[in-house]
Amino acid sequence: MNRKALFIVNPISGGKKKDGVPELIDKHLDAGLFDTIIVFSDGVAHARQLAREAVNKFDVIVAVGGDGTVNEVASALVRTDTPLGIIPYGSGNGLSRFLQIPMDPTDAIRTLAGGPVELIDSATLNGRPFFNMAGIGFDAHISEVFSHGKKRGFITYIKSSFEEISKYKSQFYEIEIDGRKYEREAFMVSFANSSQYGNNAHISPLASVQDGLLDVCIIKQFPVWRLPEMGVRMITKTAHKSKYLEIIRGKNINIKRAAPGPVHLDGEPQIMSADIHIEVVPHSLKVIVDKSFKAS
């Protein structure tokens, strides 16, 4: 019997049109292996609802979109036997890139037939799941600003970042990681499951999605003129060597900040309380990865 595959397409992710996605799937997914159904999400949390209703009814559920779409679909698949497939169509595609899933949609579709299934970690922030990266501070602020804009895409995100970076000030955080306490003044704090935000910008180059740990990346305030240097370090996977970055690994993380404010979960903003709790959920999500992905 053919495997049943559900494709959940986010029509607005990454500012990219998806009208041709059904045709691509029909053309490049082996019809001798899969029976496919393709649906388009039509609003916030709709992809999560579609995936939740499809669990145990399909052999694979595929997210067609960016990290936010992957988050919604994967949230319904945590601790189930239904694997997640990904066709990257977002602005950054951080988790997809880390898992070596091809950025070309045609190649990503073909990967679904022959790619291995890996168990990866997920995590929660105040009970909300994330799979690639979460954060507080500047990147959460930018995600919030970006979400109110009319245009999507990487260029718009970068433009928003440059407009806001000189105005944003560091905040004080009380941080507890696996029982050990730290006090830090930080520009932002990222909780990295994979190594990168997206677009091959690696904030924690040694991170693993299979080690049962998160990398808590504490970025100190740095002069704006050093921004190009920070960008080069992330692209060259040397950010962890910067004096402006401290990385502490842990499973159970508590953060206290001065007031409620934005956080982001896989790039999608939320407003949350001053107190934040993050924990790892080890080996909780099955994902179809590319054959080139090296399990850890």
TORZA-138524 format. One line per 5 residues: number of its first residue (from 0); their letters; for each residue x, y, z of C-alpha. Coordinates in pm, 1 decimal, always signed. Example, Ala and Ser with C-alpha at 12.3 -4.5 7.8 and 13.67 -1.06 7.14 Angstrom:
2
0> AS> +1230.0,-450.0,+780.0 | +1367.0,-106.0,+714.0
END
This chain:
296
0> MNRKA> +0.0,+0.0,+0.0 | +112.6,+354.8,-72.1 | +199.9,+582.6,+216.3 | -50.1,+859.3,+286.3 | +104.4,+1206.4,+288.7
5> LFIVN> -61.8,+1530.7,+391.9 | +99.5,+1854.5,+272.2 | +7.9,+2165.8,+473.0 | +99.9,+2477.1,+275.6 | +131.7,+2823.3,+430.1
10> PISGG> +43.0,+3054.4,+138.4 | +216.8,+3364.8,+282.1 | +537.0,+3231.3,+443.3 | +855.1,+3404.3,+334.0 | +663.7,+3635.6,+104.0
15> KKKDG> +679.4,+3362.7,-161.2 | +389.6,+3252.0,-380.6 | +284.7,+2889.0,-340.9 | +36.5,+2859.0,-630.4 | +267.0,+2616.7,-809.7
20> VPELI> +334.0,+2391.8,-509.7 | +60.7,+2132.3,-585.8 | +193.6,+2092.0,-939.4 | +550.6,+2050.4,-809.4 | +438.8,+1782.6,-562.6
25> DKHLD> +242.1,+1594.4,-827.5 | +538.7,+1607.5,-1063.5 | +825.1,+1517.9,-829.2 | +677.6,+1299.4,-553.8 | +673.6,+935.3,-655.3
30> AGLFD> +306.3,+848.1,-709.6 | +400.6,+483.0,-676.5 | +499.1,+542.3,-313.9 | +260.0,+811.7,-189.4 | -106.5,+905.0,-197.8
35> TIIVF> -114.0,+1279.1,-136.8 | -357.2,+1537.7,-8.7 | -260.7,+1907.1,-24.7 | -427.8,+2173.4,+189.8 | -357.3,+2544.3,+237.1
40> SDGVA> -369.2,+2700.8,+582.7 | -574.0,+3019.8,+610.8 | -466.2,+3188.9,+932.7 | -273.4,+3178.7,+1258.6 | -270.6,+2830.4,+1419.8
45> HARQL> -467.4,+2675.7,+1131.3 | -168.6,+2461.7,+1025.5 | -145.4,+2328.9,+1382.2 | -513.7,+2239.8,+1379.6 | -486.7,+2064.1,+1043.6
50> AREAV> -186.0,+1862.9,+1161.1 | -350.9,+1769.5,+1490.2 | -656.2,+1636.1,+1307.7 | -433.7,+1436.4,+1069.9 | -224.7,+1250.5,+1328.8
55> NKFDV> -273.4,+872.4,+1299.1 | -457.5,+923.3,+969.5 | -147.2,+990.4,+759.1 | +194.5,+826.4,+738.6 | +374.2,+1158.7,+702.2
60> IVAVG> +267.8,+1521.5,+746.0 | +465.7,+1778.8,+550.7 | +502.8,+2146.8,+641.3 | +542.1,+2369.8,+335.5 | +663.8,+2704.2,+466.3
65> GDGTV> +920.1,+2858.6,+700.2 | +1018.1,+2795.8,+1061.3 | +686.0,+2932.4,+1187.1 | +490.8,+2686.3,+971.1 | +722.5,+2405.0,+1078.6
70> NEVAS> +656.4,+2503.7,+1440.5 | +279.8,+2483.6,+1397.0 | +283.8,+2145.3,+1224.5 | +553.5,+1994.7,+1445.5 | +369.1,+2106.2,+1761.0
75> ALVRT> +94.7,+1858.3,+1673.5 | +342.5,+1575.4,+1606.9 | +551.3,+1585.1,+1926.9 | +554.4,+1245.2,+2099.2 | +361.4,+1079.4,+1815.3
80> DTPLG> +475.4,+817.6,+1563.9 | +390.6,+1044.7,+1269.7 | +704.5,+1191.0,+1109.8 | +736.4,+1549.6,+994.9 | +845.8,+1632.8,+642.7
85> IIPYG> +958.3,+1982.4,+542.9 | +959.8,+2172.1,+215.2 | +1135.7,+2500.7,+301.3 | +954.9,+2813.4,+180.4 | +1035.9,+3067.7,+450.7
90> SGNGL> +1262.0,+3365.9,+504.9 | +1529.4,+3187.1,+708.8 | +1448.0,+2813.4,+716.7 | +1678.2,+2760.2,+1014.9 | +1575.4,+2407.4,+1113.7
95> SRFLQ> +1557.7,+2290.8,+752.0 | +1909.4,+2414.1,+683.4 | +2043.4,+2250.9,+999.3 | +1887.3,+1918.4,+899.1 | +2046.2,+1955.3,+553.0
100> IPMDP> +1706.0,+1957.7,+382.1 | +1753.8,+2104.5,+32.3 | +1642.0,+2463.7,-13.3 | +1527.9,+2384.2,-367.0 | +1162.7,+2273.4,-336.2
105> TDAIR> +1200.4,+2006.1,-605.0 | +1494.0,+1843.2,-425.0 | +1316.5,+1872.9,-89.1 | +1013.4,+1691.4,-231.5 | +1235.1,+1411.3,-360.9
110> TLAGG> +1399.7,+1382.4,-17.3 | +1064.9,+1276.3,+129.7 | +1085.7,+943.2,-53.7 | +1439.2,+846.8,+42.2 | +1542.4,+1054.7,+340.3
115> PVELI> +1597.0,+882.1,+676.7 | +1375.7,+953.9,+977.2 | +1560.3,+1099.1,+1276.1 | +1441.7,+1159.9,+1630.0 | +1523.8,+1514.5,+1741.2
120> DSATL> +1472.2,+1715.0,+2058.4 | +1205.0,+1977.9,+2100.6 | +1163.8,+2229.5,+2381.6 | +897.5,+2438.6,+2548.2 | +892.1,+2800.8,+2663.4
125> NGRPF> +617.3,+2862.9,+2917.7 | +450.6,+2553.0,+2777.8 | +471.2,+2662.2,+2412.4 | +679.9,+2432.1,+2191.2 | +971.9,+2532.8,+1974.2
130> FNMAG> +1209.7,+2327.5,+1764.3 | +1484.8,+2546.8,+1624.4 | +1533.6,+2866.5,+1824.4 | +1355.3,+3080.6,+2081.8 | +1465.9,+3406.3,+2233.7
135> IGFDA> +1411.8,+3717.9,+2439.7 | +1559.9,+4062.7,+2399.3 | +1646.9,+4221.5,+2065.6 | +1557.3,+3933.4,+1833.0 | +1218.0,+3894.7,+2003.0
140> HISEV> +1166.9,+4270.5,+1970.3 | +1246.6,+4255.1,+1598.2 | +1012.4,+3958.7,+1549.4 | +736.3,+4163.3,+1710.1 | +809.8,+4466.5,+1489.9
145> FSHGK> +838.4,+4246.6,+1179.5 | +502.0,+4079.7,+1248.7 | +320.7,+4412.5,+1214.5 | +474.1,+4496.8,+877.2 | +294.2,+4450.7,+548.0
150> KRGFI> +587.9,+4282.8,+373.2 | +752.4,+3950.9,+459.2 | +1089.4,+3813.0,+356.0 | +1454.8,+3828.0,+454.4 | +1525.2,+4176.4,+315.6
155> TYIKS> +1237.9,+4327.2,+516.3 | +1364.6,+4153.7,+830.9 | +1716.8,+4288.8,+783.0 | +1582.0,+4639.2,+718.4 | +1380.6,+4628.3,+1041.8
160> SFEEI> +1688.8,+4511.1,+1232.2 | +1904.3,+4799.3,+1111.5 | +1631.0,+5049.6,+1193.3 | +1590.5,+4922.7,+1549.9 | +1939.4,+4818.5,+1661.2
165> SKYKS> +2067.2,+5162.7,+1757.4 | +1755.9,+5229.6,+1967.7 | +1738.8,+4902.0,+2158.8 | +1904.0,+4880.4,+2501.9 | +2024.6,+4579.5,+2698.2
170> QFYEI> +1811.5,+4439.0,+2977.3 | +1894.8,+4275.0,+3309.2 | +1813.4,+3905.8,+3345.6 | +1826.6,+3663.6,+3635.3 | +1906.6,+3328.1,+3477.3
175> EIDGR> +1897.0,+2983.5,+3633.3 | +2028.2,+2688.3,+3431.6 | +1996.5,+2341.8,+3585.6 | +2000.1,+2495.3,+3932.7 | +2297.3,+2725.7,+3879.8
180> KYERE> +2223.4,+3100.3,+3894.7 | +2362.8,+3381.5,+3681.6 | +2294.5,+3754.4,+3660.6 | +2353.3,+3909.4,+3321.2 | +2301.5,+4236.5,+3137.0
185> AFMVS> +2220.6,+4116.3,+2785.3 | +2127.4,+4254.7,+2446.7 | +1941.3,+3931.7,+2383.3 | +1928.2,+3573.2,+2504.0 | +1870.4,+3294.4,+2253.4
190> FANSS> +1777.3,+2935.7,+2334.7 | +1929.7,+2729.1,+2057.0 | +1822.0,+2375.8,+1975.8 | +1991.7,+2388.1,+1637.0 | +2294.8,+2602.1,+1564.4
195> QYGNN> +2135.2,+2875.1,+1355.2 | +1866.1,+3138.7,+1331.0 | +1831.1,+3080.8,+957.0 | +2005.8,+3183.0,+635.9 | +2315.3,+3000.6,+769.1
200> AHISP> +2362.8,+3256.4,+1049.2 | +2501.3,+3028.7,+1322.9 | +2476.8,+3172.4,+1673.4 | +2583.6,+2847.1,+1842.4 | +2790.0,+2644.8,+1594.2
205> LASVQ> +2833.5,+2342.4,+1820.7 | +2463.6,+2297.2,+1904.5 | +2292.1,+1964.7,+1842.2 | +1922.1,+1878.3,+1806.2 | +1988.0,+1534.1,+1953.5
210> DGLLD> +2193.1,+1593.6,+2269.8 | +1904.8,+1661.5,+2509.5 | +2038.5,+2013.0,+2577.0 | +1971.7,+2371.6,+2476.1 | +2249.5,+2620.6,+2418.8
215> VCIIK> +2165.3,+2936.7,+2614.9 | +2333.4,+3209.7,+2410.2 | +2380.4,+3532.4,+2606.3 | +2468.1,+3815.3,+2367.9 | +2614.5,+4122.3,+2534.5
220> QFPVW> +2559.1,+4476.1,+2408.8 | +2815.2,+4548.8,+2139.0 | +2899.8,+4867.5,+1946.0 | +2687.1,+4908.3,+1635.3 | +3003.3,+4944.4,+1427.0
225> RLPEM> +3089.2,+4584.0,+1519.5 | +2766.8,+4449.2,+1369.4 | +2939.3,+4345.1,+1041.8 | +3194.4,+4150.7,+1245.8 | +2917.1,+3968.1,+1433.6
230> GVRMI> +2750.8,+3887.7,+1102.6 | +3072.8,+3745.9,+958.3 | +3127.7,+3537.2,+1271.3 | +2781.5,+3382.4,+1239.6 | +2826.7,+3303.5,+870.5
235> TKTAH> +3173.7,+3153.5,+932.7 | +3055.2,+2956.0,+1238.8 | +3286.7,+3137.7,+1479.6 | +3029.5,+3333.3,+1684.4 | +3107.1,+3121.1,+1991.3
240> KSKYL> +3459.8,+3268.6,+1992.0 | +3335.8,+3627.7,+2026.0 | +3388.8,+3810.8,+2355.4 | +3032.1,+3938.8,+2321.4 | +2879.6,+3590.5,+2337.2
245> EIIRG> +2854.3,+3349.7,+2629.9 | +2705.1,+3002.7,+2579.4 | +2584.6,+2783.6,+2867.1 | +2422.5,+2446.7,+2800.9 | +2134.4,+2310.6,+3004.7
250> KNINI> +1806.0,+2123.1,+3020.4 | +1598.7,+2331.2,+3258.4 | +1613.5,+2709.2,+3234.6 | +1438.3,+2984.1,+3430.3 | +1458.8,+3352.3,+3341.7
255> KRAAP> +1338.1,+3654.6,+3537.7 | +1320.0,+3993.5,+3364.7 | +1190.3,+4331.3,+3474.2 | +852.9,+4317.5,+3301.7 | +639.4,+4116.8,+3057.9
260> GPVHL> +738.0,+4156.3,+2694.9 | +800.1,+3984.8,+2362.7 | +955.8,+3645.2,+2314.2 | +987.8,+3456.6,+1989.7 | +934.9,+3089.3,+1922.0
265> DGEPQ> +1097.9,+2984.0,+1594.3 | +1075.6,+3344.9,+1482.5 | +708.0,+3393.3,+1569.8 | +647.2,+3659.8,+1838.8 | +444.5,+3623.4,+2155.0
270> IMSAD> +393.4,+3856.6,+2451.5 | +468.8,+3667.4,+2771.5 | +513.8,+3725.1,+3141.9 | +828.8,+3851.7,+3313.7 | +906.6,+3497.9,+3435.3
275> IHIEV> +1002.6,+3243.3,+3169.9 | +1057.3,+2870.1,+3200.8 | +1223.5,+2665.2,+2926.5 | +1282.7,+2292.7,+2922.2 | +1402.8,+2033.8,+2673.6
280> VPHSL> +1184.7,+1744.7,+2556.9 | +1449.0,+1495.7,+2440.0 | +1399.5,+1281.2,+2128.8 | +1037.4,+1383.8,+2092.8 | +989.1,+1454.8,+1721.4
285> KVIVD> +1038.5,+1233.4,+1417.9 | +1163.8,+1424.3,+1113.5 | +1250.9,+1317.2,+760.6 | +1598.5,+1459.7,+699.1 | +1836.2,+1458.3,+405.6
290> KSFKA> +2078.7,+1168.8,+369.7 | +2365.5,+1412.0,+424.0 | +2251.1,+1493.7,+779.6 | +2492.2,+1354.6,+1037.1 | +2318.0,+1223.1,+1347.2
295> S> +2483.9,+1305.8,+1679.4
END
